[in-house]
Amino acid sequence: MVKRGHFVASNLTLHVFNKSMSSPDAPVIGSPALSGCDRDLVRFGFENTYARLPERFYARLDPTPVAAPRLVKVNVELALSLGLDPEALASVRGVEILAGNSVAEGAEPLALAYAGHQFGHFVPQLGDGRANLLGEVMGRDGVRYDLQLKGSGPTPFSRRGDGRAALGPVLREYIVSEAMAALGVPTTRALAAVTTGERVLRETDLPGAVLTRVAASHLRVGTFQYFAAQGDTEGTRKLADYAIARHYPEAAQATHPYRALLDGVIFRQAHLLAQWMLLGFIHGVMNTDNTSISGETIDYGPCAFMEAYDPAMVFSSIDRQGRYSYSNQANAAHWNLTRLAEALLPVLVQEAGSEEAGLASAYEALAAFGPQFEAARDAGLRRKLGLFTEREGDAGLAQDLLERMAANHADFTLTFRRLCDAGAGPEGDRGVRALFADPGAYDSWATGWRRRLEEESVSGRERTAMMRMASPAFIPRNHMVEAALDAAVERQDFQRFEELLDVVSRPYEDRPELARYATPARPEECVSQTFCGT
């Protein structure tokens, strides 16, 4: 449990099928790209702004070509929302661009510079060691988005790495980031995945792939740390001005714009962390270089969704001390934001007029994180419990349920989803209590919960509808993700990947025919560790 106040869409596939296969609907890994589109139709309409910043902010270089790029998937819905032609992206020319073998018109490929604390240890230069920012496009919503290739080859920031990505981690990020988008959580998204026809060496020899990632930007806490570590106050100021213009334009009108920037980042992170917690999501590697200034979830490495509720749960194979365990994620976010405040301190001091006033401003901003996170999380828990109004004792009621869930190994997602039926009346209790090792633990809690529900002036039908929009039926369960990745990597079979994407793209719908995707793993299916992929 998190102790209160304790803070230090659709995905249509553009596969080409192997006509010799017995099943014409089975996609083929590494299938050739569609070739019916004229190369001139692959238009991105790049409008790049980060490339106008000083050269010390990045390294200019093109992606490294690969041997034999083949299309795995184009995210049609996302492409259309960005004003892009999905069929053009799936053409021969489009796949060449998505693989890094060709540079699109208007692209200005960059590897971004940044630093970061990794598990508490500061590294003054990290940067994009295997990624390439192609440029920026304006979505149909009027928002500017980065298009980045991940796994596009070595850069000056690779630190002796190969700059490549394996197919499994690429598909994991595709699945989980698209699930998060469908769940309503701010996140980077996957526009496309291609195989490279090359192998990468990790624990074993694996097929390579490239992910095209879409983000509101790739500015990180670590980006600010990069300039702060060099004592480059002018660089910090330019970066802050850019972040304000791109993400927090209202801050430009504030009396103290840099303080307003810090306030805005803190607010978005507080609400993002609350959303993670309400879904049982564990990021796994919450380093400062993985903390987005825009407030999006970024860098899906050893991430996972809990099944049996355990506040101390850790999946990441590299998080041996539980630094980024489920219950410690809010603390970790606050720690990361403190590092951002430190990096911004020179401009905060100049803005406030004195060192003392600048420090006071930073401390005041950071103090807001705890109350903001708790308010967002408590509001979310009330929705999950079917409470339309706020009453004293609601937080304690929710905490009591979580403690009983932990003691009884109740599945996090299923408990809250089945609670939706119980919200309509006691006849729905049977499904919830079956999840508890001691069903009486639920029964005694439900007595108090029903007394609280009597204070609400809504019908059971209204309550259930609200609860269903707060508690998904489907998440990308770890064993299902691993099964999809194994099939793709080991047998060149993408069918499970496709099916799982379809399921998680509509997480709040009841789909009885897909009940197996809502079922917790059997003991032999449990996934206890997830891996970063680098």
C-alpha positions in Angstrom: 0.0 0.0 0.0 1.1 3.6 -0.6 1.2 5.4 2.7 -0.6 8.7 2.6 1.7 11.8 3.0 4.9 9.6 2.8 6.9 11.4 0.1 10.5 11.8 0.1 -7.8 2.5 -30.4 -7.8 0.6 -33.3 -4.7 -1.2 -34.8 -5.4 -2.6 -38.3 -2.7 -4.7 -39.8 -1.1 -4.1 -43.2 0.5 -7.5 -43.6 1.2 -9.2 -46.9 0.2 -12.8 -46.6 2.1 -15.9 -47.9 -0.3 -17.3 -50.4 1.2 -20.8 -50.0 0.2 -21.0 -46.4 -2.8 -23.2 -45.5 -4.3 -20.4 -43.5 -4.6 -17.2 -45.6 -5.3 -15.1 -42.4 -2.1 -15.9 -40.7 0.4 -13.1 -40.9 4.0 -13.8 -41.8 6.9 -12.3 -39.9 9.1 -10.3 -42.2 6.5 -10.2 -45.0 7.3 -7.9 -47.9 6.0 -4.4 -47.8 3.0 -3.3 -49.9 4.3 -2.0 -53.2 1.3 -0.3 -54.8 2.0 3.2 -53.5 4.1 5.7 -55.5 7.2 6.7 -53.5 6.2 10.3 -53.7 3.1 9.7 -51.7 5.1 9.0 -48.5 4.7 12.5 -47.1 5.2 13.4 -43.4 5.0 17.1 -43.6 7.7 17.6 -41.0 7.8 20.9 -39.1 10.9 20.5 -36.9 11.7 22.8 -34.0 14.1 20.9 -31.8 16.6 20.9 -34.7 16.6 24.7 -34.5 18.1 24.5 -31.0 21.9 24.8 -30.5 24.0 22.0 -31.8 25.1 20.9 -28.3 21.5 19.7 -27.7 21.9 16.7 -30.0 24.0 14.9 -32.6 23.0 15.1 -36.2 23.2 11.7 -38.0 21.1 9.4 -40.2 19.8 6.0 -39.0 22.0 3.1 -39.9 20.5 1.0 -42.8 19.5 -2.6 -42.1 19.9 -5.7 -44.3 16.3 -6.6 -45.2 13.5 -4.5 -43.7 10.1 -6.1 -43.6 6.8 -4.7 -42.3 5.3 -6.2 -39.2 2.6 -3.6 -38.5 1.4 -0.1 -39.2 -0.9 1.5 -36.6 -3.6 2.7 -39.0 -5.7 4.7 -36.5 -2.7 6.5 -35.2 -1.3 7.2 -38.6 -4.6 8.8 -39.7 -4.7 10.9 -36.6 -1.3 12.3 -37.5 -2.4 13.1 -41.0 -0.3 10.3 -42.5 -1.3 7.8 -45.2 -1.0 4.3 -43.7 -0.9 2.6 -47.1 2.0 4.9 -48.0 3.8 3.9 -44.8 3.3 0.3 -45.8 4.8 0.8 -49.2 8.3 -0.2 -50.1 9.5 3.4 -49.7 7.6 3.7 -46.5 9.1 0.6 -44.9 12.6 1.8 -46.0 11.9 5.0 -44.0 10.5 3.1 -41.0 13.6 0.9 -41.0 16.1 3.7 -41.3 17.3 2.7 -44.8 16.0 5.9 -46.3 15.5 9.5 -44.9 12.1 11.0 -45.6 11.8 14.4 -47.2 11.9 17.1 -44.5 13.3 14.8 -41.8 16.3 16.1 -39.9 17.5 13.0 -38.0 18.9 13.7 -34.5 20.1 11.7 -31.5 19.2 13.7 -28.4 21.6 14.5 -25.6 20.6 13.9 -22.0 21.9 12.7 -18.7 20.2 10.8 -15.9 20.1 9.1 -12.6 19.9 5.4 -13.2 18.8 3.6 -10.0 20.0 6.6 -8.0 23.4 6.8 -9.7 24.1 9.8 -11.9 25.5 9.4 -15.4 26.4 12.8 -16.8 26.0 11.7 -20.5 23.5 9.1 -21.7 21.6 10.3 -24.8 19.9 8.4 -27.5 22.1 5.5 -27.9 19.8 3.5 -30.2 17.2 6.0 -31.3 16.8 8.6 -33.9 14.4 11.5 -33.9 13.3 11.9 -37.5 11.3 15.1 -37.0 8.0 16.5 -35.8 4.6 16.4 -37.4 1.4 18.3 -36.5 -1.5 15.9 -35.7 -5.1 16.5 -36.7 -5.6 17.6 -33.1 -3.3 20.5 -33.6 -0.6 19.0 -31.3 3.0 18.6 -32.3 4.4 15.1 -32.1 7.9 13.6 -32.4 8.5 10.7 -34.7 11.4 8.6 -33.5 13.0 5.4 -34.7 14.0 3.1 -31.8 16.6 0.5 -32.6 18.0 2.5 -35.6 21.7 1.9 -35.0 24.6 3.3 -33.0 25.0 7.0 -32.2 27.7 9.1 -30.5 25.8 8.3 -27.3 25.8 4.5 -27.7 28.6 3.8 -25.2 29.8 0.8 -27.1 26.3 -0.5 -27.5 25.0 -1.9 -30.9 22.2 0.7 -31.2 19.8 -2.0 -32.1 16.5 -3.4 -30.7 15.3 -7.0 -30.6 11.9 -8.0 -31.9 10.5 -9.1 -28.5 11.0 -5.7 -26.7 9.7 -3.8 -29.8 6.5 -5.8 -29.8 6.2 -5.5 -26.0 6.4 -1.7 -26.2 3.9 -1.8 -29.1 1.4 -3.8 -27.1 1.7 -2.1 -23.7 1.9 1.5 -25.0 -1.2 0.9 -27.2 -2.9 -0.7 -24.2 -2.1 2.4 -22.1 -3.5 4.7 -24.7 -6.7 2.7 -24.8 -6.9 2.8 -21.0 -6.7 6.6 -21.2 -3.2 7.0 -19.7 -0.9 9.6 -21.3 1.7 7.7 -23.2 4.0 7.5 -26.1 2.6 5.3 -28.9 3.7 2.9 -31.5 3.2 3.9 -35.2 4.9 1.0 -36.8 7.2 -2.0 -36.3 9.5 -3.6 -38.8 12.0 -6.4 -38.8 15.5 -5.8 -40.0 16.7 -9.1 -41.4 19.6 -8.9 -38.9 20.3 -10.5 -35.5 21.1 -8.8 -32.3 22.9 -10.4 -29.4 21.4 -10.1 -25.9 21.1 -13.1 -23.6 20.8 -15.1 -26.8 20.8 -14.4 -30.6 17.6 -12.6 -31.5 15.8 -11.2 -34.6 16.2 -7.4 -34.8 13.5 -4.9 -35.2 12.8 -1.1 -35.3 9.9 0.6 -33.6 8.5 3.9 -34.8 7.5 5.8 -31.6 5.3 8.8 -31.4 5.6 11.2 -28.5 4.4 14.6 -27.5 8.2 15.1 -27.2 11.3 13.3 -26.0 12.2 15.9 -23.4 13.1 14.2 -20.1 14.2 15.2 -16.6 17.6 13.9 -17.7 17.6 16.4 -20.6 17.7 19.3 -18.0 20.2 17.4 -15.9 22.6 17.2 -18.9 23.0 21.0 -19.0 22.9 21.4 -15.3 25.8 19.0 -14.8 27.9 21.1 -17.2 27.0 24.3 -15.5 25.4 25.4 -18.7 22.8 27.8 -17.4 22.1 29.3 -20.8 21.4 25.8 -22.2 19.1 25.2 -19.2 17.3 28.4 -20.0 16.9 27.6 -23.7 15.6 24.2 -22.9 13.2 25.5 -20.4 11.9 28.1 -22.8 11.5 25.4 -25.4 9.6 23.1 -23.0 7.3 26.0 -22.0 6.5 26.9 -25.7 5.9 23.3 -26.6 4.1 21.9 -23.5 3.2 24.7 -21.1 2.4 27.8 -23.1 0.3 29.2 -20.2 3.5 29.4 -18.2 4.9 32.0 -20.5 2.3 34.4 -19.2 3.1 33.7 -15.5 4.9 36.1 -13.3 7.6 33.4 -12.8 7.5 31.3 -16.0 10.2 28.7 -14.8 8.4 28.1 -11.6 5.2 27.7 -13.6 7.0 25.1 -15.8 8.1 23.2 -12.7 4.6 23.4 -11.3 3.2 22.0 -14.5 5.5 19.1 -14.8 4.9 18.2 -11.1 1.1 18.3 -11.6 1.2 16.1 -14.7 3.5 13.6 -13.1 1.3 13.4 -10.0 -1.7 12.6 -12.1 0.2 10.1 -14.3 1.4 8.2 -11.3 -2.1 8.1 -9.9 -3.3 6.5 -13.1 -0.6 3.9 -13.0 -1.4 3.0 -9.5 -5.1 2.7 -10.2 -4.4 0.2 -13.0 -1.8 -1.9 -11.1 0.9 -0.8 -13.6 4.6 -1.1 -12.6 6.9 0.8 -14.9 10.0 -1.0 -13.7 12.7 1.5 -14.6 11.7 5.0 -13.4 15.1 6.6 -13.9 15.2 10.4 -14.5 16.0 9.8 -18.2 12.7 7.8 -18.4 10.7 10.6 -16.8 9.0 12.7 -19.5 8.5 16.5 -19.2 5.3 16.3 -21.1 3.7 13.9 -18.5 3.6 10.9 -20.8 4.5 7.3 -19.9 7.8 6.7 -21.8 10.3 3.8 -22.3 8.4 0.5 -21.8 11.2 -1.8 -20.8 10.7 -4.3 -17.9 7.1 -3.0 -17.3 4.2 -5.2 -16.2 0.7 -5.1 -14.8 0.2 -6.9 -11.4 -2.2 -9.8 -11.1 -2.4 -10.8 -7.5 -2.2 -7.5 -5.6 1.1 -7.0 -3.8 2.2 -3.5 -2.9 5.8 -4.6 -2.8 5.7 -6.2 -6.3 8.7 -5.9 -8.5 9.1 -7.5 -12.0 12.2 -5.8 -13.4 15.1 -8.2 -13.4 17.5 -5.3 -12.7 15.5 -3.8 -9.8 17.0 -6.0 -7.1 16.3 -3.6 -4.2 12.7 -2.8 -5.1 13.5 0.9 -5.8 10.7 1.0 -8.4 8.3 -1.4 -6.8 4.6 -0.8 -7.2 4.1 1.0 -3.9 7.3 3.0 -4.2 6.5 4.5 -7.6 5.1 7.8 -6.2 8.1 8.2 -4.0 10.4 7.6 -7.0 8.5 10.1 -9.1 8.9 12.7 -6.3 12.6 12.0 -6.1 12.9 12.4 -9.9 11.1 15.7 -9.7 13.4 16.9 -7.0 16.3 16.3 -9.5 14.4 18.4 -12.0 14.0 21.2 -9.5 17.8 21.0 -8.8 18.5 21.2 -12.5 16.2 24.2 -12.9 17.6 25.9 -9.7 19.9 28.4 -11.5 17.0 29.9 -13.6 14.7 29.7 -10.6 17.2 31.7 -8.5 17.6 34.3 -11.3 13.8 34.5 -11.7 13.2 34.8 -7.9 15.9 37.4 -7.4 18.0 35.5 -4.7 19.2 32.1 -3.9 17.0 31.9 -0.8 13.9 32.9 -2.8 14.8 30.4 -5.6 15.2 27.6 -3.1 12.0 28.4 -1.4 10.2 28.4 -4.7 11.6 25.0 -5.6 10.6 23.5 -2.2 7.2 25.0 -2.4 6.6 23.5 -5.9 7.8 20.0 -4.8 5.6 20.1 -1.7 2.5 20.1 -3.9 3.3 16.7 -5.4 2.1 14.6 -2.5 -1.3 16.2 -2.1 -1.9 16.3 -5.8 -1.0 12.6 -6.2 -3.1 11.6 -3.2 -6.1 13.6 -4.4 -5.9 12.1 -7.9 -5.5 8.6 -6.6 -8.3 8.9 -4.0 -10.7 10.3 -6.6 -9.8 7.4 -8.9 -10.4 4.9 -6.0 -13.8 6.5 -5.3 -14.8 5.9 -9.0 -13.7 2.3 -8.7 -15.8 1.9 -5.6 -18.8 3.6 -7.2 -18.8 6.7 -5.1 -20.0 9.8 -6.8 -19.5 12.1 -3.8 -16.6 12.5 -1.4 -17.0 11.7 2.3 -14.7 11.4 5.2 -13.5 7.9 5.5 -13.6 7.1 1.8 -9.8 6.8 1.6 -9.8 4.5 4.6 -12.5 2.3 3.0 -10.4 1.9 -0.2 -7.3 1.3 1.8 -9.0 -1.4 3.8 -10.0 -3.2 0.6 -6.5 -3.0 -0.8 -5.1 -4.5 2.4 -7.6 -7.3 2.3 -6.8 -7.9 -1.3 -3.0 -8.1 -0.5 -3.6 -10.5 2.4 -5.8 -12.8 0.2 -3.8 -12.6 -3.1 -6.8 -11.2 -4.9 -6.3 -10.3 -8.5 -6.1 -6.5 -8.8 -7.9 -6.0 -12.1 -10.5 -8.7 -11.7 -11.4 -7.6 -8.1 -12.3 -4.1 -9.2 -14.0 -5.3 -12.5 -16.2 -7.8 -10.6 -16.9 -5.1 -8.0 -18.8 -3.3 -10.8 -21.4 -6.0 -10.7 -21.5 -6.0 -6.9 -22.1 -2.2 -7.2 -25.5 -3.0 -8.7 -26.6 -5.2 -5.8 -25.5 -7.9 -3.4 -26.2 -10.6 -6.0 -22.9 -9.5 -7.6 -20.8 -10.3 -4.5 -20.3 -13.9 -5.4 -17.8 -13.2 -8.2 -15.7 -10.9 -6.1 -15.5 -13.1 -3.0 -14.3 -16.0 -5.1 -11.1 -14.1 -5.7 -10.2 -14.0 -2.0 -8.4 -16.9 -0.3 -10.7 -16.1 2.6 -14.0 -14.9 1.1 -15.1 -13.7 4.6 -12.5 -11.0 4.3 -14.4 -9.5 1.4 -17.8 -10.1 3.1 -16.9 -8.1 6.1 -15.5 -5.2 4.0 -18.6 -5.2 1.7 -20.9 -4.6 4.7 -19.3 -1.3 5.3 -19.1 -0.5 1.6 -22.8 -1.0 1.1 -23.6 1.3 4.0 -21.5 3.9 2.3 -23.3 3.3 -1.0 -26.6 4.0 0.7 -25.4 7.6 1.0 -25.3 8.0 -2.8 -28.4 9.1 -4.7 -27.7 7.2 -7.9 -29.2 4.0 -9.3 -27.3 0.7 -9.3 -27.2 0.9 -13.1 -25.6 4.4 -13.1 -23.1 3.3 -10.5 -22.1 0.2 -12.4 -21.7 2.2 -15.6 -19.3 4.6 -13.9 -17.4 1.8 -12.3 -16.9 0.0 -15.6 -15.2 3.0 -17.0 -12.8 3.2 -14.1 -11.9 -0.5 -13.9 -10.9 -2.3 -17.2 -11.9 -5.8 -18.0 -8.7 -6.4 -19.9 -5.1 -5.5 -19.4 -2.0 -6.9 -21.2 -1.5 -9.7 -18.7 2.2 -10.7 -18.5 1.8 -14.4 -19.5 -0.3 -13.3 -22.5 2.3 -10.8 -23.5 5.1 -13.4 -23.2 3.1 -16.0 -25.1 2.6 -13.5 -28.0 6.3 -12.5 -28.0 7.5 -16.1 -27.9 5.3 -17.0 -30.8 6.6 -14.1 -32.9 10.2 -14.5 -32.0 10.5 -18.3 -31.9 8.0 -19.4 -34.5 7.5 -16.3 -36.7 3.8 -16.3 -35.8 2.2 -13.0 -35.2 -1.4 -14.2 -34.6 -1.2 -14.0 -30.8 0.3 -10.5 -31.1 -2.6 -9.4 -33.3 -5.2 -11.0 -31.0 -3.8 -9.4 -27.9 -3.6 -6.0 -29.5 -7.3 -6.3 -30.4 -8.2 -7.2 -26.9 -6.3 -4.4 -25.2 -7.4 -1.8 -27.6 -11.0 -2.1 -26.1 -10.2 -2.6 -22.5 -13.5 -1.4 -20.9 -15.8 -3.6 -23.0 -17.2 -6.9 -21.8 -16.3 -9.5 -24.4 -17.2 -12.9 -22.9 -15.8 -14.8 -25.9 -12.4 -13.4 -24.9 -12.6 -14.4 -21.2 -9.3 -16.2 -21.4 -7.6 -12.8 -21.7 -9.1 -11.7 -18.4 -8.0 -14.8 -16.6 -5.0 -14.7 -14.3 -2.1 -16.9 -15.1 -2.0 -20.5 -13.8 1.0 -21.2 -11.6 3.0 -22.7 -14.4 2.2 -19.6 -16.6 3.3 -16.9 -14.1 5.9 -14.4 -15.3 7.9 -13.3 -12.3 10.6 -11.3 -14.1 10.6 -8.9 -17.1 13.6 -7.6 -18.9 14.8 -4.3 -20.3 15.9 -5.5 -23.8 19.1 -3.5 -24.0 
